Amino acid sequence: MGFEHTSVMPKEVHKYQNLKPGDICVDCTLGGSGHAQSTIKAILPDGMLIGIDQDMDAIANAKKVLHPFEKNIQLFHSNFASLPEILQSKGIEGVNSILLDLGFSFNQLVNGKRGFSFNKNEPLDMRMDIRTQLTAKKIVNTYTEKELVNIFFKYGEEKLSRKITRAIVKKRLETPIETSKELAQIIVDATPAKIAFSQKIHPATRVFQALRIEVNQELSLLETFMKDLPSLLVKGGRICIISFHSLEDRIVKHALRKFENGCTCPREFPKCMCGFIPRIRSISKKPIIPTQAEIDANPMARSSKLRVAEKI
Ligand SMILES: C[S@@+](CC[C@H](N)C(=O)[O-])C[C@H]1O[C@@H](n2cnc3c(N)ncnc32)[C@H](O)[C@@H]1O
């Protein structure tokens, strides 16, 4: 199967990016390059798109599909947490637009062969960047019972964390858990039929999500990225962030709020002592969500939320 993209909220992202010819833009999560293609068309003839993805397959695909625009793109097989260093290496002081479309791509799920899907029998890997060390197999077979319960509960909001972890620990004492299918079956077997039937999603959905977040350190890297976000943008430059998980959205929301509020002094201080001033303004107070028609056509868009802010 070829490389596909199912970009989430393409029209909304395009509208809020507010691009013009000549802009310098960053797509931090190229994936199938869907958003990247519409971005680049809006900044021609002399704009520049810096494309980043930690997955080598996404970069290889971008080289192909963005080939007609090769003069206007620079691709980096990197983590978006390294964006400040990437911009510095190119002598760029600020950009007009940054897009983050978090999580994993349709291609990683369907063609990745890295155990992202509980419907496939693949090695339990889940690394988006295969240069990193931690795999889902390592986590499932070596983390303590307490660590596994915490991860499943915190990153997957899995109510059966303890029961599922006990089943995993019992199984791994006999033989290591090697594949996505094996793990999915352990979870299905540990889920009471009454609960399994009452859920709209597969019983393994939450545990697989939690493992992916832990393997790829998704939350801590997002926190690192958000730390000094305003300094990456020029005045009037926009950041669009699509998240798929309440923990991701919380990190984004809090960081944007901090930069929007400026002063962090306690209310009872008679005057500001911290000296922080507002550096961005939110473009929409509430997150933008996909239409029902989009969710029907692309179930992966189900839980997505888009937040947009502008540097002031
Ligand atoms: C939802 S997909 C992006 C889809 C893309 N916007 C499109 O239109 O096709 C997310 C992509 O982000 C990449 N990714 C996730 N976290 C990353 C990070 N911290 N640094 C770089 N790339 C990341 C994944 O490898 C994946 O390819």
The ligand as an SDF file (V2000), in Angstrom:
LIG
                    3D

 27 29  0  0  0  0  0  0  0  0999 V2000
   -0.7090   13.1580   12.5990 C   0  0  0  0  0  0  0  0  0  0  0  0
    0.7590   12.9240   11.6890 S   0  0  0  0  0  0  0  0  0  0  0  0
    0.8730   14.3730   10.7160 C   0  0  0  0  0  0  0  0  0  0  0  0
    0.0280   14.3320    9.4830 C   0  0  0  0  0  0  0  0  0  0  0  0
    0.2970   15.4670    8.5180 C   0  0  0  0  0  0  0  0  0  0  0  0
   -0.0170   16.7620    9.0980 N   0  0  0  0  0  0  0  0  0  0  0  0
   -0.4350   15.3020    7.2170 C   0  0  0  0  0  0  0  0  0  0  0  0
   -1.1500   16.2210    6.7820 O   0  0  0  0  0  0  0  0  0  0  0  0
   -0.2830   14.2540    6.5740 O   0  0  0  0  0  0  0  0  0  0  0  0
    1.9920   13.1470   12.8870 C   0  0  0  0  0  0  0  0  0  0  0  0
    3.4210   13.0280   12.3920 C   0  0  0  0  0  0  0  0  0  0  0  0
    4.2260   13.7110   13.3480 O   0  0  0  0  0  0  0  0  0  0  0  0
    5.4050   13.0180   13.5750 C   0  0  0  0  0  0  0  0  0  0  0  0
    5.8360   13.3820   14.9280 N   0  0  0  0  0  0  0  0  0  0  0  0
    5.1830   13.1510   16.0910 C   0  0  0  0  0  0  0  0  0  0  0  0
    5.8730   13.6670   17.1350 N   0  0  0  0  0  0  0  0  0  0  0  0
    6.9850   14.2560   16.6070 C   0  0  0  0  0  0  0  0  0  0  0  0
    8.0850   14.9610   17.1720 C   0  0  0  0  0  0  0  0  0  0  0  0
    8.1760   15.1640   18.5020 N   0  0  0  0  0  0  0  0  0  0  0  0
    9.0370   15.4380   16.3370 N   0  0  0  0  0  0  0  0  0  0  0  0
    8.9520   15.2370   14.9860 C   0  0  0  0  0  0  0  0  0  0  0  0
    7.9330   14.5570   14.3960 N   0  0  0  0  0  0  0  0  0  0  0  0
    6.9530   14.0760   15.1910 C   0  0  0  0  0  0  0  0  0  0  0  0
    5.0390   11.5650   13.4080 C   0  0  0  0  0  0  0  0  0  0  0  0
    6.1800   10.8050   13.0700 O   0  0  0  0  0  0  0  0  0  0  0  0
    3.9990   11.6180   12.3090 C   0  0  0  0  0  0  0  0  0  0  0  0
    4.5810   11.4160   11.0540 O   0  0  0  0  0  0  0  0  0  0  0  0
  1  2  1  0
  2  3  1  0
  2 10  1  0
  3  4  1  0
  4  5  1  0
  5  6  1  0
  5  7  1  0
  7  8  2  0
  7  9  1  0
 10 11  1  0
 11 12  1  0
 11 26  1  0
 12 13  1  0
 13 14  1  0
 13 24  1  0
 14 15  1  0
 14 23  1  0
 15 16  2  0
 16 17  1  0
 17 18  1  0
 17 23  2  0
 18 19  1  0
 18 20  2  0
 20 21  1  0
 21 22  2  0
 22 23  1  0
 24 25  1  0
 24 26  1  0
 26 27  1  0
M  CHG  2   2   1   9  -1
M  END
$$$$
